[in-house]
């Protein structure tokens, strides 16, 4: 997260979508950065869930991720 925060100085007009290292414990910290427009994380979309068609689990985890931002 420190790297993305540091990019805010020299690249002040650019907004990022971090996907690595984002998790439920730090998602709010990422979203609080002015140069972050969105985040992605594997905790809400695992490839095995897609392969197995576990859409309910994907929906539930995505809803939990959105709730973290309230």
Phi and psi restraints in degrees (value plus and minus 20) as a CYANA .aco file:
   2 UNK   PHI     -81.4   -41.4
   2 UNK   PSI     -55.2   -15.2
   3 UNK   PHI     -84.2   -44.2
   3 UNK   PSI     -64.7   -24.7
   4 UNK   PHI     -86.4   -46.4
   4 UNK   PSI     -59.9   -19.9
   5 UNK   PHI     -81.1   -41.1
   5 UNK   PSI     -61.5   -21.5
   6 UNK   PHI     -86.1   -46.1
   6 UNK   PSI     -51.7   -11.7
   7 UNK   PHI     -84.2   -44.2
   7 UNK   PSI     -39.1     0.9
   8 UNK   PHI     -79.6   -39.6
   8 UNK   PSI     -50.6   -10.6
   9 UNK   PHI     -90.5   -50.5
   9 UNK   PSI     -85.8   -45.8
  10 UNK   PHI     -92.9   -52.9
  10 UNK   PSI     -41.8    -1.8
  11 UNK   PHI    -141.7  -101.7
  11 UNK   PSI      34.0    74.0
  12 UNK   PHI     -81.3   -41.3
  12 UNK   PSI     -42.5    -2.5
  13 UNK   PHI    -114.4   -74.4
  13 UNK   PSI     -20.3    19.7
  14 UNK   PHI    -123.7   -83.7
  14 UNK   PSI     117.0   157.0
  15 UNK   PHI    -134.7   -94.7
  15 UNK   PSI     124.7   164.7
  16 UNK   PHI    -134.4   -94.4
  16 UNK   PSI     141.0   181.0
  17 UNK   PHI    -146.2  -106.2
  17 UNK   PSI      63.9   103.9
  18 UNK   PHI     -87.7   -47.7
  18 UNK   PSI     121.5   161.5
  19 UNK   PHI    -147.4  -107.4
  19 UNK   PSI     -40.9    -0.9
  20 UNK   PHI    -115.0   -75.0
  20 UNK   PSI     110.7   150.7
  21 UNK   PHI      62.6   102.6
  21 UNK   PSI     -19.2    20.8
  22 UNK   PHI    -103.5   -63.5
  22 UNK   PSI     114.5   154.5
  23 UNK   PHI    -170.9  -130.9
  23 UNK   PSI     153.2   193.2
  24 UNK   PHI     -77.2   -37.2
  24 UNK   PSI     -48.5    -8.5
  25 UNK   PHI     -95.1   -55.1
  25 UNK   PSI     -45.1    -5.1
  26 UNK   PHI    -142.8  -102.8
  26 UNK   PSI     -16.8    23.2
  27 UNK   PHI     -79.7   -39.7
  27 UNK   PSI     -58.1   -18.1
  28 UNK   PHI     -85.4   -45.4
  28 UNK   PSI     -56.9   -16.9
  29 UNK   PHI     -84.4   -44.4
  29 UNK   PSI     -61.9   -21.9
  30 UNK   PHI     -82.7   -42.7
  30 UNK   PSI     -68.2   -28.2
  31 UNK   PHI     -87.5   -47.5
  31 UNK   PSI     -38.4     1.6
  32 UNK   PHI     -97.4   -57.4
  32 UNK   PSI     -35.9     4.1
  33 UNK   PHI     -92.2   -52.2
  33 UNK   PSI     113.4   153.4
  34 UNK   PHI     -85.9   -45.9
  34 UNK   PSI     -40.7    -0.7
  35 UNK   PHI    -120.6   -80.6
  35 UNK   PSI      -3.5    36.5
  36 UNK   PHI    -132.6   -92.6
  36 UNK   PSI     102.3   142.3
  37 UNK   PHI    -118.1   -78.1
  37 UNK   PSI     -45.1    -5.1
  38 UNK   PHI    -185.0  -145.0
  38 UNK   PSI     150.6   190.6
  39 UNK   PHI    -156.8  -116.8
  39 UNK   PSI     142.9   182.9
  40 UNK   PHI    -155.6  -115.6
  40 UNK   PSI     134.4   174.4
  41 UNK   PHI    -180.8  -140.8
  41 UNK   PSI     123.8   163.8
  42 UNK   PHI     -92.1   -52.1
  42 UNK   PSI     -33.4     6.6
  43 UNK   PHI     -86.3   -46.3
  43 UNK   PSI     -39.7     0.3
  44 UNK   PHI    -127.2   -87.2
  44 UNK   PSI     -21.0    19.0
  45 UNK   PHI    -178.0  -138.0
  45 UNK   PSI      70.1   110.1
  46 UNK   PHI    -111.5   -71.5
  46 UNK   PSI     119.7   159.7
  47 UNK   PHI     -81.7   -41.7
  47 UNK   PSI     -51.8   -11.8
  48 UNK   PHI     -87.6   -47.6
  48 UNK   PSI     -51.2   -11.2
  49 UNK   PHI     -85.5   -45.5
  49 UNK   PSI     -59.8   -19.8
  50 UNK   PHI     -85.9   -45.9
  50 UNK   PSI     -67.8   -27.8
  51 UNK   PHI     -77.3   -37.3
  51 UNK   PSI     -59.1   -19.1
  52 UNK   PHI    -109.8   -69.8
  52 UNK   PSI     -20.2    19.8
  53 UNK   PHI      46.9    86.9
  53 UNK   PSI      11.6    51.6
  54 UNK   PHI    -103.8   -63.8
  54 UNK   PSI      44.7    84.7
  55 UNK   PHI     -85.5   -45.5
  55 UNK   PSI     -53.2   -13.2
  56 UNK   PHI     -83.6   -43.6
  56 UNK   PSI     -60.8   -20.8
  57 UNK   PHI     -86.9   -46.9
  57 UNK   PSI     -61.2   -21.2
  58 UNK   PHI     -82.4   -42.4
  58 UNK   PSI     -64.8   -24.8
  59 UNK   PHI     -82.5   -42.5
  59 UNK   PSI     -63.4   -23.4
  60 UNK   PHI     -84.6   -44.6
  60 UNK   PSI     -64.1   -24.1
  61 UNK   PHI     -88.2   -48.2
  61 UNK   PSI     -56.2   -16.2
  62 UNK   PHI     -86.7   -46.7
  62 UNK   PSI     -60.4   -20.4
  63 UNK   PHI     -84.0   -44.0
  63 UNK   PSI     -60.1   -20.1
  64 UNK   PHI     -83.3   -43.3
  64 UNK   PSI     -59.8   -19.8
  65 UNK   PHI     -83.9   -43.9
  65 UNK   PSI     -63.0   -23.0
  66 UNK   PHI     -84.7   -44.7
  66 UNK   PSI     -57.7   -17.7
  67 UNK   PHI     -84.1   -44.1
  67 UNK   PSI     -49.7    -9.7
  68 UNK   PHI     -83.3   -43.3
  68 UNK   PSI     -42.0    -2.0
  69 UNK   PHI    -112.1   -72.1
  69 UNK   PSI     -27.1    12.9
